[in-house]
């Protein structure tokens, strides 16, 4: 009985931290007046209201050296590691806090994405240094696609952000009328996908470490398909958890919207790839490919836009029907 009670208390404390990481922290004593050594004014609280210097700034110590060294990498304020910790345990709530203006709880998201991608680049070079680049003449769509992906795989921050950018419009269409983060904008959708990119890259880091320690890299096509399936399932579950926490729908409401988001994102990616290849082939005067003509790309773009509009209408209609039922 005692163990159950302790577990319940721990769970309630964890849930309170998930919803608000500042929960339980005592506010600064406003009755104490501090003197700012930087601009010479008197102030209360933790920071000088004129220059922003901390109230506890004093003589230089060994901790001052550590902070200055961390500043070289941009890790001195708004702890990078603590933001990654939040991104693992409260990803949707962290993104929601950032969009609502609580920016001091998070490390700058784009800088965080670049640092995580740099760490992956170092890991990959340490694990496999046999990769070599070879020039391949581009004569069809498959070669063009493979060459583009080979380049992006060498720049994982851009790759992940490029892929996740296709989620911006479907997320906007299907999650715009959500209980939380209602009517988010497209720029906010961009930052949602920046956070998601960092989270997925962290999952990729975990995979690299497991591969290095346990040698679980697939040896043949069948094993590769199994690993790809597992990674796809984990990818879906990670995004499902983020979207549920961020937008506030129930599990079923989040699942069917996420399935449509993935489908629409795949269509957008396919249309964009075909359009880029068509422009590339026309610019370089490559042999004509009847499958990727300008008319085909125009029809694909129109179909995708109609699909997005239909998702937007369906999502709005579902929310309106819920409101009518609740009256």
C-alpha positions as CSV (number, residue, x, y, z in Angstrom):
1,X,0.0,0.0,0.0
2,X,2.8,2.4,0.9
3,X,4.6,1.6,-2.4
4,X,1.4,2.3,-4.4
5,X,1.0,5.6,-2.6
6,X,4.6,6.6,-3.2
7,X,4.3,5.7,-6.8
8,X,1.1,7.8,-7.1
9,X,2.8,10.8,-5.5
10,X,5.8,10.4,-7.8
11,X,3.5,10.2,-10.8
12,X,1.6,13.3,-9.7
13,X,4.8,15.2,-9.2
14,X,6.0,14.1,-12.7
15,X,2.7,15.2,-14.3
16,X,2.9,18.5,-12.6
17,X,6.4,19.0,-13.9
18,X,5.3,18.0,-17.4
19,X,2.6,20.6,-17.4
20,X,4.8,23.3,-15.9
21,X,8.6,22.8,-15.2
22,X,8.6,25.8,-12.8
23,X,5.9,24.1,-10.6
24,X,7.0,24.1,-7.0
25,X,9.8,26.6,-7.3
26,X,9.8,29.4,-4.9
27,X,9.7,32.9,-6.4
28,X,12.5,35.3,-5.7
29,X,12.3,37.5,-2.6
30,X,11.1,40.9,-3.8
31,X,11.9,42.5,-0.4
32,X,15.6,42.2,-0.9
33,X,17.3,45.1,-2.8
34,X,20.3,44.4,-5.0
35,X,23.0,46.8,-6.3
36,X,23.9,46.2,-10.0
37,X,27.7,46.3,-10.4
38,X,27.3,46.8,-14.1
39,X,25.0,49.9,-14.3
40,X,24.9,51.0,-10.7
41,X,21.1,51.0,-10.1
42,X,19.2,49.4,-7.3
43,X,16.7,46.6,-8.1
44,X,14.7,43.7,-6.7
45,X,14.4,40.2,-8.1
46,X,16.9,38.0,-9.8
47,X,17.9,40.3,-12.7
48,X,18.6,43.9,-13.2
49,X,15.7,45.5,-15.2
50,X,18.0,47.8,-17.1
51,X,21.0,45.7,-18.3
52,X,19.8,42.1,-17.5
53,X,22.7,41.2,-15.3
54,X,22.0,38.5,-12.7
55,X,21.7,39.6,-9.0
56,X,24.1,36.9,-7.8
57,X,26.9,38.1,-10.1
58,X,30.0,38.3,-7.8
59,X,33.7,37.5,-7.9
60,X,35.1,35.2,-10.5
61,X,35.2,31.6,-9.4
62,X,35.9,28.2,-11.0
63,X,32.3,28.1,-12.0
64,X,32.8,31.3,-13.9
65,X,35.5,29.6,-16.0
66,X,33.1,26.7,-16.7
67,X,30.4,29.1,-17.8
68,X,32.7,31.0,-20.1
69,X,34.0,27.9,-21.7
70,X,30.4,26.8,-22.3
71,X,29.6,30.1,-23.9
72,X,32.0,29.2,-26.7
73,X,29.5,26.6,-27.8
74,X,26.5,28.8,-27.0
75,X,25.6,26.6,-24.0
76,X,26.0,29.1,-21.2
77,X,22.4,30.1,-20.8
78,X,19.1,28.3,-21.1
79,X,20.7,24.9,-20.6
80,X,21.0,22.9,-23.8
81,X,21.0,19.6,-22.0
82,X,18.0,20.5,-19.9
83,X,16.1,21.5,-23.1
84,X,17.0,18.1,-24.6
85,X,15.8,16.4,-21.3
86,X,12.5,18.3,-21.6
87,X,12.2,17.4,-25.3
88,X,12.4,13.7,-24.3
89,X,9.9,13.7,-21.4
90,X,7.6,16.7,-22.2
91,X,8.1,17.4,-25.9
92,X,4.6,18.8,-26.8
93,X,4.3,20.8,-23.6
94,X,7.8,22.3,-24.2
95,X,6.8,23.3,-27.7
96,X,3.6,24.8,-26.4
97,X,5.4,26.8,-23.8
98,X,7.8,28.2,-26.5
99,X,4.9,29.2,-28.8
100,X,3.1,30.9,-25.9
101,X,6.1,33.1,-25.2
102,X,7.9,31.2,-22.4
103,X,11.1,31.3,-24.4
104,X,13.5,31.2,-21.4
105,X,12.5,27.6,-20.6
106,X,14.0,26.5,-23.9
107,X,17.4,26.6,-25.6
108,X,17.1,28.4,-29.1
109,X,15.5,25.6,-31.2
110,X,17.4,26.2,-34.5
111,X,20.7,26.4,-32.7
112,X,19.8,23.2,-30.8
113,X,19.0,21.4,-34.1
114,X,22.4,22.4,-35.6
115,X,24.3,21.2,-32.5
116,X,22.5,17.9,-32.4
117,X,23.2,17.4,-36.1
118,X,26.8,18.2,-35.6
119,X,27.0,15.6,-32.8
120,X,25.5,13.0,-35.2
121,X,28.1,14.0,-37.9
122,X,30.9,13.4,-35.4
123,X,29.4,10.0,-34.3
124,X,28.9,8.9,-37.9
125,X,32.5,9.7,-38.8
126,X,33.7,7.8,-35.7
127,X,31.6,4.8,-36.6
128,X,32.2,4.6,-40.3
129,X,35.0,6.5,-42.1
130,X,34.9,4.4,-45.3
131,X,32.3,6.5,-47.1
132,X,33.5,8.0,-50.3
133,X,31.7,10.2,-52.7
134,X,31.4,9.3,-56.4
135,X,30.0,11.4,-59.2
136,X,27.0,9.8,-61.0
137,X,25.6,11.2,-64.1
138,X,21.9,12.1,-63.7
139,X,19.7,10.8,-66.5
140,X,16.4,9.8,-64.8
141,X,14.3,10.6,-61.7
142,X,15.6,7.8,-59.6
143,X,19.2,8.9,-60.0
144,X,18.3,12.5,-59.3
145,X,16.4,11.5,-56.2
146,X,19.2,9.2,-54.9
147,X,21.9,11.9,-55.5
148,X,19.9,14.5,-53.7
149,X,19.3,12.2,-50.7
150,X,23.0,11.3,-50.6
151,X,23.9,15.0,-50.3
152,X,21.2,15.6,-47.6
153,X,22.4,12.6,-45.6
154,X,25.7,14.4,-45.2
155,X,23.9,17.4,-43.8
156,X,21.5,15.8,-41.3
157,X,20.2,19.1,-39.8
158,X,19.1,20.3,-43.3
159,X,17.8,16.8,-44.2
160,X,15.6,16.5,-41.1
161,X,14.3,20.1,-41.4
162,X,13.7,19.6,-45.1
163,X,11.7,16.4,-44.5
164,X,9.8,17.8,-41.5
165,X,8.9,21.0,-43.4
166,X,6.4,18.9,-45.4
167,X,4.5,18.5,-42.1
168,X,3.9,22.2,-41.7
169,X,0.9,22.6,-44.1
170,X,-0.9,19.3,-43.2
171,X,-0.4,20.1,-39.4
172,X,-1.9,23.6,-40.1
173,X,-4.9,22.1,-41.9
174,X,-5.7,19.3,-39.5
175,X,-4.7,20.7,-36.1
176,X,-5.6,24.3,-36.5
177,X,-8.8,24.0,-34.5
178,X,-7.4,22.2,-31.5
179,X,-8.2,22.6,-27.8
180,X,-4.6,23.7,-27.1
181,X,-2.5,25.9,-29.4
182,X,-5.6,27.0,-31.2
183,X,-5.2,28.6,-34.6
184,X,-1.4,28.3,-34.7
185,X,0.2,30.2,-37.6
186,X,2.5,28.8,-40.3
187,X,5.7,30.4,-38.7
188,X,4.7,28.7,-35.5
189,X,4.3,25.5,-37.5
190,X,7.9,25.9,-38.7
191,X,9.2,26.0,-35.1
192,X,7.0,23.0,-34.2
193,X,8.9,21.0,-36.9
194,X,12.3,22.4,-35.8
195,X,11.6,20.9,-32.3
196,X,10.4,17.7,-33.9
197,X,13.5,17.5,-36.0
198,X,15.7,17.7,-33.0
199,X,13.7,15.0,-31.2
200,X,14.0,12.6,-34.2
201,X,17.7,13.3,-34.5
202,X,18.1,12.3,-30.9
203,X,16.3,9.1,-31.6
204,X,18.8,8.6,-34.5
205,X,21.7,9.2,-32.1
206,X,20.3,6.4,-29.8
207,X,20.1,4.1,-32.8
208,X,23.8,4.9,-33.7
209,X,24.9,4.2,-30.2
210,X,23.0,0.9,-30.0
211,X,24.4,-0.1,-33.4
212,X,27.9,0.7,-32.2
213,X,27.5,-1.2,-28.9
214,X,25.4,-4.2,-30.1
215,X,26.2,-4.4,-33.8
216,X,22.6,-4.4,-34.8
217,X,23.1,-2.9,-38.3
218,X,21.1,-5.1,-40.8
219,X,23.2,-7.4,-42.9
220,X,20.7,-8.2,-45.7
221,X,17.6,-6.8,-47.3
222,X,15.2,-8.7,-45.0
223,X,16.8,-7.4,-41.9
224,X,16.9,-3.9,-43.4
225,X,13.2,-4.0,-43.9
226,X,12.6,-5.1,-40.3
227,X,14.8,-2.2,-39.0
228,X,13.0,0.2,-41.3
229,X,9.6,-0.9,-40.1
230,X,10.7,-0.6,-36.4
231,X,12.1,2.9,-37.1
232,X,8.9,3.9,-38.9
233,X,6.7,2.7,-35.9
234,X,8.9,4.6,-33.4
235,X,8.9,7.7,-35.6
236,X,5.0,7.6,-35.7
237,X,4.8,7.0,-31.9
238,X,7.2,9.9,-31.1
239,X,5.2,12.3,-33.3
240,X,1.9,11.0,-31.9
241,X,3.1,11.8,-28.4
242,X,4.3,15.3,-29.4
243,X,1.0,16.2,-31.1
244,X,-1.2,14.9,-28.3
245,X,0.6,16.9,-25.7
246,X,0.9,20.0,-27.9
247,X,-2.7,20.2,-29.3
248,X,-4.7,18.6,-26.6
249,X,-6.8,16.1,-28.5
250,X,-7.6,12.6,-27.2
251,X,-5.7,9.6,-28.4
252,X,-8.2,8.7,-31.2
253,X,-8.5,12.3,-32.4
254,X,-4.7,12.6,-32.5
255,X,-4.3,9.2,-34.3
256,X,-6.6,9.8,-37.2
257,X,-5.3,13.4,-37.7
258,X,-1.7,12.1,-37.6
259,X,-2.4,9.4,-40.2
260,X,-3.8,12.1,-42.5
261,X,-0.8,14.4,-41.8
262,X,1.6,11.6,-42.8
263,X,-0.3,10.8,-46.0
264,X,-0.5,14.5,-47.0
265,X,3.2,15.1,-46.1
266,X,4.1,12.1,-48.3
267,X,2.1,13.5,-51.2
268,X,3.7,16.9,-50.8
269,X,7.2,15.3,-50.7
270,X,6.4,13.3,-53.9
271,X,5.0,16.4,-55.8
272,X,8.0,18.5,-54.7
273,X,10.5,15.8,-55.9
274,X,8.8,15.5,-59.3
275,X,8.6,19.3,-59.7
276,X,12.3,19.7,-58.9
277,X,13.3,16.9,-61.3
278,X,11.2,18.4,-64.1
279,X,12.9,21.8,-63.6
280,X,16.3,20.2,-63.3
281,X,15.9,18.1,-66.5
282,X,14.6,21.1,-68.5
283,X,17.5,23.3,-67.3
284,X,20.1,20.7,-68.1
285,X,18.4,19.5,-71.4
286,X,18.0,15.9,-70.2
287,X,16.0,13.4,-72.4
288,X,12.3,13.9,-72.0
289,X,10.5,11.7,-69.4
290,X,6.8,11.2,-70.2
291,X,6.1,10.5,-66.6
292,X,7.3,13.8,-65.3
293,X,5.9,16.4,-67.7
294,X,4.8,19.9,-66.8
295,X,1.1,18.7,-67.2
296,X,1.6,15.8,-64.9
297,X,3.3,18.0,-62.2
298,X,0.4,20.6,-62.5
299,X,-2.2,17.8,-62.0
300,X,-0.2,16.5,-59.0
301,X,0.0,20.0,-57.5
302,X,-3.7,20.5,-58.0
303,X,-4.6,17.1,-56.5
304,X,-2.4,17.8,-53.4
305,X,-3.9,21.3,-52.9
306,X,-7.4,19.8,-53.1
307,X,-6.4,17.1,-50.6
308,X,-5.1,19.7,-48.2
309,X,-8.3,21.8,-48.5
310,X,-10.4,18.7,-47.9
311,X,-8.5,17.9,-44.8
312,X,-8.9,21.4,-43.5
313,X,-12.7,21.3,-44.2
314,X,-13.0,17.9,-42.5
315,X,-11.1,18.9,-39.4
316,X,-13.1,22.2,-39.1
317,X,-16.4,20.3,-39.5
318,X,-15.5,17.7,-36.9
319,X,-14.7,20.5,-34.3
320,X,-17.9,22.3,-35.1
321,X,-19.9,19.1,-34.7
322,X,-18.2,18.5,-31.3
323,X,-19.1,22.1,-30.1
324,X,-22.8,21.6,-31.2
325,X,-22.9,18.3,-29.3
326,X,-21.5,19.9,-26.1
327,X,-24.2,22.6,-26.1
